[in-house]
């Protein structure tokens, strides 16, 4: 029932964004008048950085860069652990503290997410699955969501050039409040389950943990037989699926080439639309392949009476659930492209919602974000959206934070024996992002109060 409510909330938020988007495109003023949507798109060439002026502060040692380093480190550490990246924290930080314009801040935020995700993936490859003899990264779910995320991110990056920041802020706050609250209640449920399990184990005077001391939840426990400890190299080999990674790389390269070719084209030309539309079959080919595989295998196991899930998700892979995953993937990517995040603000809570345990949800979401954010970094670089020195510095900070964040949180889980900590961190990062986005949205709205497009929106609302 809670899952259905979560789905309704996401669809409502997406519908609100679509309605506001249609209004803005139809009513956007150019030179004091209203323009047709096609004229609006034609006014923004493919390599445009938008109508907002670029503001790129110099990279020099002062209190701003120190504070940005601290916030960036903490945001990257918590964001990668929760599997959400942290773009909702980075963008306001770069705008309000460092002084970047919002669209340049979104681009630098992508660089930070890419660095943190890459170091986090490297750390996770050295960590075994807490419950089973399978990779800690669920490659089936990664192949299912990554094409849709990248398709959505391409859409989001394009829309970020056109849409005003108040419109993006409304969308972000609506979605973030819903996903953060749902994740928080999910964390409470897991905390209670862990408490009950710990009490039951204490009564039996047995502790079922793996070699790393992590509490195993929802697991069929085997007799305590000594197992051979695996070396780091053996764990990495077990977590490394070359075939699936090559498929993901192929999708990434396909999207990258299309973006490179499209970069210098004028918007709305036949070739421009052709290159845009070519992204659709590339994404759908991989997505449909993975859908068919999951659907057939799930159906086969149900007929055989095998209750074991085909992947980490604890849902039946029906047509409805697969379609829902596609919509959420595109929605998460679009939000990521608009905000400058990696799409994890939707993907992280969604993986928990479909029954993936926190450690695997975090590792899988971070793995997918590494691909999606790196594509956005290339796109923003081609659009000349960020200064290289600042991007390299903050990306270095995020790389260190991604590794040490994973290290310390896993140690904390080992001590407290509560994997729900990951869920609470995820919820906290999303909620903090909603607050900071609200602050920066309010600040920009005050400056826009006499702007023609904002007053036009108010007139539209009052006339309904």
C-alpha positions as CSV (number, residue, x, y, z in Angstrom):
1,X,0.0,0.0,0.0
2,X,2.9,2.3,0.9
3,X,4.5,1.5,-2.4
4,X,1.4,2.5,-4.3
5,X,1.2,5.8,-2.5
6,X,4.9,6.4,-3.3
7,X,4.1,5.7,-7.0
8,X,1.1,8.1,-7.0
9,X,3.2,10.8,-5.4
10,X,6.0,10.5,-8.1
11,X,3.4,10.6,-10.9
12,X,1.7,13.6,-9.3
13,X,5.1,15.5,-9.0
14,X,6.0,14.5,-12.6
15,X,2.6,15.7,-13.9
16,X,3.0,19.0,-12.1
17,X,6.4,19.5,-13.7
18,X,4.9,18.8,-17.1
19,X,2.1,21.2,-16.7
20,X,4.4,24.0,-15.5
21,X,6.8,23.2,-18.3
22,X,4.0,23.5,-20.9
23,X,2.9,26.8,-19.4
24,X,6.4,28.2,-19.4
25,X,7.2,27.2,-23.0
26,X,3.8,28.6,-24.3
27,X,4.1,31.9,-22.3
28,X,7.8,32.6,-22.2
29,X,8.4,36.1,-23.3
30,X,11.0,37.1,-25.8
31,X,11.7,40.8,-26.2
32,X,8.6,41.7,-24.3
33,X,6.2,39.4,-26.2
34,X,5.2,35.8,-26.1
35,X,6.8,33.3,-28.4
36,X,5.7,30.1,-30.1
37,X,7.5,27.0,-28.5
38,X,9.5,26.4,-31.7
39,X,10.7,30.0,-31.7
40,X,11.7,29.6,-28.1
41,X,13.8,26.5,-28.8
42,X,15.3,28.1,-31.9
43,X,16.5,31.0,-29.7
44,X,18.7,28.7,-27.8
45,X,21.5,27.1,-29.9
46,X,22.7,23.6,-28.9
47,X,25.9,25.0,-27.3
48,X,24.2,27.8,-25.4
49,X,24.6,28.1,-21.7
50,X,21.3,29.8,-21.1
51,X,20.3,33.4,-20.6
52,X,21.8,33.7,-17.1
53,X,25.2,35.5,-17.2
54,X,28.1,33.3,-16.3
55,X,29.7,34.0,-12.9
56,X,33.0,32.2,-12.3
57,X,34.9,33.3,-9.2
58,X,38.7,32.9,-9.2
59,X,40.1,29.9,-7.4
60,X,42.0,31.4,-4.4
61,X,42.4,30.6,-0.7
62,X,39.7,32.3,1.4
63,X,37.0,31.4,3.8
64,X,34.6,30.6,1.0
65,X,36.8,27.9,-0.5
66,X,37.5,26.5,3.0
67,X,33.7,26.3,3.8
68,X,33.0,24.9,0.4
69,X,35.6,22.2,0.9
70,X,34.2,21.1,4.2
71,X,30.6,21.0,3.0
72,X,31.7,19.3,-0.2
73,X,33.6,16.6,1.7
74,X,30.7,15.9,4.1
75,X,28.1,16.1,1.3
76,X,30.1,13.7,-0.9
77,X,30.7,11.3,1.9
78,X,27.1,11.1,3.0
79,X,25.7,11.3,-0.6
80,X,27.7,8.4,-1.9
81,X,26.9,6.2,1.2
82,X,23.2,7.0,0.7
83,X,23.5,6.4,-3.1
84,X,22.1,9.9,-3.9
85,X,25.2,11.8,-5.0
86,X,24.6,15.0,-3.1
87,X,23.8,17.4,-6.0
88,X,21.0,19.1,-4.0
89,X,23.6,20.2,-1.5
90,X,26.4,21.1,-3.9
91,X,24.4,23.4,-6.1
92,X,23.2,25.8,-3.3
93,X,26.7,25.6,-1.8
94,X,28.4,26.6,-5.0
95,X,25.8,29.4,-5.6
96,X,25.3,30.9,-2.2
97,X,28.8,30.4,-0.7
98,X,31.3,30.3,-3.6
99,X,29.3,32.6,-5.9
100,X,28.8,30.7,-9.1
101,X,25.7,31.2,-11.2
102,X,23.2,28.3,-10.8
103,X,23.8,26.6,-14.2
104,X,27.6,26.6,-13.7
105,X,27.0,25.3,-10.2
106,X,25.0,22.5,-11.5
107,X,27.8,21.6,-13.9
108,X,30.5,21.6,-11.2
109,X,28.1,19.6,-9.0
110,X,28.1,16.8,-11.7
111,X,32.0,16.8,-11.6
112,X,31.9,16.3,-7.8
113,X,29.3,13.5,-8.1
114,X,31.4,11.8,-10.8
115,X,34.5,11.9,-8.6
116,X,32.7,10.7,-5.5
117,X,30.9,7.9,-7.3
118,X,34.0,6.6,-9.0
119,X,35.9,6.3,-5.7
120,X,32.9,4.8,-4.0
121,X,32.6,2.2,-6.7
122,X,36.2,1.3,-6.4
123,X,35.7,0.8,-2.6
124,X,32.6,-1.2,-3.1
125,X,34.3,-3.6,-5.5
126,X,36.5,-4.6,-2.6
127,X,33.6,-5.4,-0.3
128,X,31.7,-8.7,-0.4
129,X,27.9,-9.0,-0.5
130,X,26.6,-9.0,3.2
131,X,24.2,-12.0,2.7
132,X,25.0,-14.1,-0.4
133,X,27.7,-15.2,-2.7
134,X,26.9,-12.7,-5.4
135,X,28.3,-9.3,-6.4
136,X,27.4,-6.4,-4.1
137,X,26.5,-4.4,-7.3
138,X,23.3,-5.7,-8.9
139,X,24.2,-5.5,-12.6
140,X,20.6,-6.6,-13.7
141,X,19.2,-3.5,-12.0
142,X,22.0,-1.3,-13.2
143,X,21.3,-2.4,-16.8
144,X,17.6,-1.8,-16.3
145,X,17.9,1.7,-14.9
146,X,21.0,3.2,-16.5
147,X,19.7,3.6,-20.1
148,X,16.6,5.3,-18.9
149,X,18.5,7.5,-16.5
150,X,20.9,8.6,-19.3
151,X,18.0,9.3,-21.6
152,X,16.4,11.4,-18.9
153,X,19.6,13.3,-18.1
154,X,20.0,14.3,-21.7
155,X,16.5,15.7,-21.6
156,X,17.1,17.4,-18.2
157,X,20.4,19.1,-19.4
158,X,18.5,20.4,-22.5
159,X,15.6,21.7,-20.4
160,X,18.0,23.3,-17.9
161,X,19.1,25.7,-20.6
162,X,15.6,26.8,-21.3
163,X,13.7,26.7,-17.9
164,X,13.9,29.3,-15.2
165,X,15.3,28.4,-11.9
166,X,12.0,28.9,-10.0
167,X,10.4,26.2,-12.2
168,X,13.2,23.7,-11.5
169,X,13.0,24.5,-7.8
170,X,9.3,23.7,-7.6
171,X,9.9,20.3,-9.2
172,X,12.8,19.5,-7.0
173,X,11.1,20.4,-3.7
174,X,8.0,18.4,-4.5
175,X,9.9,15.3,-5.4
176,X,12.5,15.6,-2.6
177,X,10.0,16.0,0.2
178,X,8.2,12.9,-0.9
179,X,11.2,10.7,-1.4
180,X,12.9,11.8,1.8
181,X,9.8,11.2,4.0
182,X,9.2,7.8,2.4
183,X,12.9,6.8,2.9
184,X,12.7,8.0,6.5
185,X,9.7,5.8,7.3
186,X,11.4,2.9,5.5
187,X,14.4,3.4,7.7
188,X,12.2,3.3,10.8
189,X,10.7,0.0,9.6
190,X,14.1,-1.5,9.1
191,X,15.3,-0.2,12.5
192,X,12.4,-2.0,14.2
193,X,13.1,-5.2,12.2
194,X,16.8,-5.1,13.2
195,X,15.9,-4.5,16.9
196,X,13.5,-7.5,16.9
197,X,16.1,-9.7,15.1
198,X,18.9,-8.6,17.6
199,X,16.6,-9.5,20.5
200,X,15.8,-12.9,19.0
201,X,19.4,-13.6,18.4
202,X,20.3,-12.5,21.9
203,X,17.8,-15.0,23.3
204,X,19.3,-17.8,21.3
205,X,22.8,-16.6,22.3
206,X,23.9,-16.6,18.7
207,X,25.1,-13.9,16.4
208,X,24.7,-14.3,12.7
209,X,27.2,-12.0,11.0
210,X,29.5,-12.2,8.1
211,X,33.3,-12.0,8.2
212,X,33.0,-8.2,8.2
213,X,30.7,-8.1,11.2
214,X,27.6,-6.9,9.3
215,X,24.2,-8.0,10.5
216,X,22.4,-10.2,8.1
217,X,18.7,-9.4,7.6
218,X,16.0,-11.4,5.8
219,X,18.4,-14.2,5.3
220,X,18.0,-18.0,5.5
221,X,20.7,-18.7,8.0
222,X,22.9,-21.8,7.5
223,X,24.7,-23.6,10.3
224,X,27.7,-21.8,11.5
225,X,30.4,-23.6,9.5
226,X,33.8,-22.0,9.2
227,X,34.2,-20.5,5.8
228,X,37.4,-19.7,3.9
229,X,38.2,-16.0,4.1
230,X,38.5,-14.5,0.7
231,X,41.3,-12.2,-0.3
232,X,40.6,-8.7,-1.7
233,X,41.6,-9.9,-5.2
234,X,39.0,-12.7,-5.0
235,X,36.3,-10.3,-3.8
236,X,37.1,-7.9,-6.6
237,X,36.9,-10.7,-9.1
238,X,33.5,-11.8,-7.7
239,X,32.1,-8.3,-7.9
240,X,33.5,-7.5,-11.4
241,X,31.1,-8.6,-14.2
242,X,33.1,-7.8,-17.4
243,X,30.2,-8.6,-19.8
244,X,27.7,-6.3,-18.1
245,X,30.2,-3.5,-17.6
246,X,31.0,-3.6,-21.3
247,X,27.3,-3.3,-22.2
248,X,27.0,-0.3,-19.9
249,X,30.1,1.2,-21.5
250,X,28.7,0.7,-25.0
251,X,25.5,2.6,-24.0
252,X,27.7,5.4,-22.5
253,X,29.8,5.7,-25.6
254,X,26.8,5.7,-27.8
255,X,25.2,8.6,-25.9
256,X,28.5,10.5,-25.7
257,X,29.1,10.3,-29.5
258,X,25.5,11.5,-30.2
259,X,26.1,14.5,-27.8
260,X,29.4,15.3,-29.4
261,X,27.9,15.4,-32.9
262,X,24.9,17.4,-31.7
263,X,26.9,20.0,-29.8
264,X,27.6,22.4,-32.6
265,X,24.3,22.0,-34.4
266,X,21.6,24.7,-34.4
267,X,18.5,23.7,-32.4
268,X,15.4,22.3,-34.2
269,X,17.2,21.5,-37.5
270,X,16.4,18.1,-39.0
271,X,19.8,16.7,-38.1
272,X,19.5,18.0,-34.6
273,X,16.2,16.2,-34.0
274,X,17.6,13.1,-35.7
275,X,20.5,12.9,-33.3
276,X,18.2,13.5,-30.4
277,X,15.8,10.7,-31.5
278,X,18.7,8.3,-32.1
279,X,19.2,8.2,-28.3
280,X,15.8,6.6,-27.9
281,X,16.5,3.3,-29.7
282,X,19.9,3.0,-28.1
283,X,18.4,3.3,-24.6
284,X,15.3,1.2,-25.4
285,X,17.4,-1.6,-26.9
286,X,19.3,-2.3,-23.7
287,X,16.2,-1.6,-21.5
288,X,13.9,-3.9,-23.5
289,X,16.6,-6.7,-23.5
290,X,16.9,-6.5,-19.8
291,X,13.1,-6.3,-19.3
292,X,12.6,-9.5,-21.4
293,X,15.3,-11.3,-19.5
294,X,13.9,-10.4,-16.1
295,X,10.3,-11.1,-17.1
296,X,11.0,-14.5,-18.6
297,X,13.2,-15.6,-15.8
298,X,10.8,-14.4,-13.1
299,X,7.9,-16.1,-14.9
300,X,9.9,-19.3,-15.2
301,X,10.7,-19.3,-11.5
302,X,7.2,-18.6,-10.4
303,X,5.9,-21.6,-12.4
304,X,8.6,-23.8,-10.9
305,X,7.6,-22.7,-7.4
306,X,11.0,-21.1,-6.8
307,X,10.6,-18.2,-4.4
308,X,14.1,-16.9,-4.9
309,X,14.3,-13.5,-6.6
310,X,16.1,-13.2,-9.9
311,X,18.0,-10.2,-8.6
312,X,18.1,-8.2,-5.4
313,X,14.7,-6.6,-5.9
314,X,11.9,-8.4,-4.0
315,X,9.2,-7.8,-6.5
316,X,7.6,-9.8,-9.4
317,X,8.9,-8.5,-12.7
318,X,5.5,-8.0,-14.4
319,X,4.9,-5.6,-17.3
320,X,3.4,-3.0,-14.9
321,X,6.4,-3.0,-12.6
322,X,8.9,-2.8,-15.5
323,X,7.0,0.1,-17.0
324,X,7.0,1.8,-13.6
325,X,10.8,1.3,-13.5
326,X,11.2,2.9,-16.9
327,X,9.1,6.0,-15.9
328,X,11.1,6.4,-12.6
329,X,14.4,6.0,-14.5
330,X,13.5,8.8,-17.0
331,X,12.1,11.0,-14.2
332,X,15.3,10.5,-12.1
333,X,17.5,11.3,-15.0
334,X,15.5,14.4,-15.9
335,X,15.7,15.7,-12.3
336,X,19.4,14.9,-12.3
337,X,20.0,16.9,-15.5
338,X,18.0,19.8,-14.3
339,X,19.5,20.0,-10.8
340,X,23.1,18.8,-11.5
341,X,22.7,15.5,-9.6
342,X,23.2,12.0,-10.8
343,X,19.6,10.8,-10.6
344,X,20.2,9.1,-7.3
345,X,17.6,11.1,-5.5
346,X,15.0,9.0,-7.3
347,X,17.0,5.8,-7.9
348,X,18.2,5.4,-4.2
349,X,14.7,5.5,-2.6
350,X,13.3,3.4,-5.5
351,X,15.7,0.6,-5.0
352,X,14.8,0.4,-1.3
353,X,11.1,0.5,-2.2
354,X,11.4,-2.6,-4.4
355,X,13.1,-4.5,-1.7
356,X,16.9,-4.1,-2.2
357,X,18.9,-4.2,1.0
358,X,20.6,-0.9,1.9
359,X,24.2,-1.9,1.2
360,X,23.4,-3.3,-2.3
361,X,21.0,-0.3,-3.0
362,X,23.8,2.1,-2.2
363,X,26.5,0.3,-4.2
364,X,24.2,-0.2,-7.2
365,X,22.9,3.4,-7.3
366,X,26.4,4.8,-6.9
367,X,27.6,2.5,-9.8
368,X,24.8,3.8,-12.1
369,X,25.5,7.4,-11.1
370,X,29.1,7.0,-12.1
371,X,28.0,6.4,-15.7
372,X,25.2,9.0,-15.8
373,X,27.2,11.8,-14.1
374,X,30.2,11.3,-16.3
375,X,28.0,11.7,-19.3
376,X,26.6,14.9,-18.0
377,X,30.2,16.2,-17.2
378,X,31.1,15.7,-20.8
379,X,27.9,17.4,-22.0
380,X,28.5,20.4,-19.7
381,X,32.1,20.5,-20.8
382,X,31.1,20.7,-24.4
383,X,28.6,23.5,-23.4
384,X,31.6,25.3,-21.7
385,X,29.6,25.4,-18.5
386,X,32.3,25.2,-15.8
387,X,35.8,26.4,-15.1
388,X,38.4,23.5,-15.2
389,X,40.5,24.5,-12.1
390,X,37.5,24.7,-9.7
391,X,36.1,21.4,-11.2
392,X,39.3,19.6,-10.7
393,X,39.8,20.8,-7.1
394,X,36.3,20.0,-5.9
395,X,36.3,16.7,-7.8
396,X,39.5,15.7,-5.9
397,X,37.8,16.6,-2.6
398,X,34.8,14.4,-3.6
399,X,37.1,11.5,-4.6
400,X,38.6,11.4,-1.1
401,X,35.2,11.9,0.5
402,X,33.6,9.1,-1.4
403,X,36.2,6.6,-0.3
404,X,36.4,7.6,3.4
405,X,32.7,8.0,3.6
406,X,32.2,4.4,2.6
407,X,34.9,3.3,5.0
408,X,33.7,5.1,8.1
409,X,30.0,4.3,7.6
410,X,30.7,0.6,7.1
411,X,32.7,0.6,10.3
412,X,29.7,2.3,12.0
413,X,27.4,-0.4,10.7
414,X,29.7,-3.1,12.0
415,X,29.8,-1.5,15.4
416,X,26.1,-0.8,15.7
417,X,25.0,-3.8,13.5
418,X,22.3,-1.7,11.9
419,X,22.2,-1.4,8.1
420,X,19.3,1.0,8.4
421,X,21.9,3.7,9.0
422,X,22.3,3.9,5.3
423,X,18.6,4.6,4.8
424,X,18.6,7.4,7.4
425,X,21.6,9.0,5.7
426,X,19.9,8.8,2.4
427,X,16.7,10.4,3.8
428,X,18.7,13.1,5.6
429,X,20.7,14.1,2.5
430,X,17.5,14.3,0.4
431,X,15.7,16.4,3.0
432,X,18.7,18.7,3.4
433,X,18.8,19.1,-0.3
434,X,15.1,20.1,-0.3
435,X,15.8,22.7,2.3
436,X,18.8,24.2,0.6
437,X,17.0,24.2,-2.8
438,X,14.1,26.0,-1.1
439,X,16.5,28.6,0.3
440,X,18.2,29.3,-3.0
441,X,14.8,29.2,-4.9
442,X,13.4,31.8,-2.5
443,X,16.4,34.0,-2.9
444,X,16.2,33.9,-6.7
445,X,12.4,34.4,-6.6
446,X,12.8,37.6,-4.6
447,X,15.1,38.9,-7.2
448,X,12.7,37.9,-9.9
449,X,9.6,39.4,-8.3
450,X,9.4,42.2,-10.8
451,X,10.3,39.9,-13.7
452,X,7.8,39.6,-16.5
453,X,7.7,35.8,-16.7
454,X,7.2,35.4,-12.9
455,X,4.3,37.9,-12.9
456,X,2.9,36.1,-15.9
457,X,2.9,32.9,-13.9
458,X,1.1,34.6,-11.0
459,X,-1.5,36.0,-13.4
460,X,-2.0,32.5,-14.9
461,X,-2.6,31.0,-11.4
462,X,-5.0,33.7,-10.3
463,X,-7.1,33.3,-13.5
464,X,-7.7,29.6,-12.9
